[in-house]
């Protein structure tokens, strides 16, 4: 999978390091970021991804996010900066749209050399779960 330099910020590398009790733990890398961002759990994953999308303004949000309180500050605490491969799985996600309060795009599973489209963030999670479960 090759990406042009001008579009590289549109793809986010998702490195999954742990999936104990189906709790995602790993790191996110994007050309926009100076270093990776660690995440623990699905909510943390979604919040960090949304922050990247909002700050790069790509893809633009179709609707305004609804929330009970202001957003949580994302902190980068990556300790293994040079490792850009997940211990369990590595995915490259290319987001095309943020419509209907969800995400649409494609995800490439590096270990399985497989590319799939997704129509929602939930479908993305199911694809990642199936890849990780297959590998185990």
Secondary structure, 3 states (H helix, E strand, C coil): CCCCHHHHHHEEEEEEEECHHHCCEEEEEECCCCCCEEEECHHHHHHHHHHHHHHHCCCCECCCCCCCCCCCCCCCCCCCCCCCCCCCEEEEEEEEEECCCCCEEEEEECCCCEEEEECCHHHHHHHHHHHHHHHC
